[in-house]
Amino acid sequence: MRHRIAVVGSGPAGLTFARVLHRHGHPVTVLERDP
């Protein structure tokens, strides 16, 4: 089952986590406070 996932924060850990999830086929949205 694929889940839509939001990662809050685009620091090194957040981006690494988002990348791993994306590679496993999950749609990921990264949210950051500052544009």
HELIX and SHEET records of a PDB file:
HELIX    1   1 PRO A   12  ARG A   23  1                                  12    
SHEET    1   A 2 ILE A   5  VAL A   8  0                                        
SHEET    2   A 2 VAL A  28  LEU A  31  1                                        
END                                                                             
